[in-house]
Amino acid sequence: MKRNLFFYEVKTYKEPLIDLYETDDELIFKIDIPGIDIRNISVKVYEDLLIIEGLFLVGKEEYLEEGIKFLCMERNIKTVRRVMRIPILVNTVAGTAFYENGVVTIKFPKLRDKLIKIKIETR
């Protein structure tokens, strides 16, 4: 451990923490992103990857007070990003996401026992 302004520096995560679990019908991701405005959170799917990004902004007015002398400033602008492989077949188009109490929950319906018939054409 390295000694610094706050006595001892401890390793912290820069990526949002994720829980991933499944039910009989769904694959569910729960992502911790506290303190980030929902308008600054992005959830994307590219092929079999789930991409979660967030931008944490502290208002500039908080820093405009006269007479302030910062000894440490860590809260200004931070970005978080997590890319995770979707481990099973799911319908990504039918996925849903909601935000509550600093946690984004993403649900994808599972694709299983789905037989797709392809029509054979003659030429």
N, C-alpha and C positions, 0 to 999 in steps of 0.2 A: 504494500500500500504506500501511496505517495502522500506526504504531508502537504497541505495547502491551506488556503484561507479558512476553509470549513473544517479544520483539524485533520481529517483523513478523507482522501478521495476513494470512493468505492465504485467499482464498475457498475454501470447502469445500461439498460437496453435502449437503443436508439430506434429499434423497430417496434411497432406495436405488437403486443403479445396476442397470440391467437389460441383459441380452443377450437378443435375440429372434432365433430362427432356425427353419427348417423342414427336415424330411426329406420323403421321399416320402409318408409316412403321418401325420406329426405336426407340430404347431406347438409349439415349446418356448420357455419363458421361464426365464431363470436370473437370480435376484435376490440381490444381496449384502445380507445382514442379519446381520453378525457381532455377537456379544456379546448377542444377544437370545434369551431362553429361548423354545423352540419353543411353549410354552403361551401366550406373549404375541404370537404371530404369527397374523394372520388373512388368509386368501385368499378373496376373494369374486368372483363374476361377476354383473354386472347388465347385461342386454341384451348389448351388444357391448363392455363395459368389464371389464377385469381390475383389481381393487382389492386392493392389498397394504398391510397396516397392521402396525406393530409397536410395542411399548412396551418401552423399555429402562429397567430399574429396577436401581439399585445398592442392595444391602441396607443398611437403616438402621443395623445394628450396626457397620458400617464407620465410621460417623460419630459414634458414641457414646463413643469413647475420650476420656478426660479429658486436658486439656493440649493439645488440637489447636487451632491457630489457622489457619483457612483463608486463603490468599492468593488462591486461585482455586478455584471449584467449578463444574465443567461436566458432571460425570458423574452427577448425581443422577437425574433423570427426563427422558427424551427420547422423543418419538414420531416415527415415520417413516411416511410414507404416499406411495403412488405409484398413480396411476390411469393406465392405458394402454389404448388402443383395441385390440381384437383384430382384426387386419387381414384375416383370411380366414375363411371359414365353417368352424367347428369344432363338435364335439359337446362342449359345455361340461359336460353332465351326466356324461359319461364321463371327465372330466378327473381327473388324479392329481397329487399334490404330495408331495415329500419334502424333508427338510432334512438337509444334511450339511456339516460344516466351515464354517458361517456362510453357506451358500448354499441358497436355496430353489429347487428345480427344479419347474416346473409343465409338464405335458404334456397337450395336447388332441389327440385323434384328428381328422384332417381329415374334412370332409364334402365329398365330390366324387363325381361320377358317380352320385349317388344320386337316383333317380327315385321320387317319391312319388306313388302312384296314389290319387286321391280318388274314392270311390264316388258315383255320381249316383243320388239317390233320386227316386221319383215321388210326387206328392201327389194 
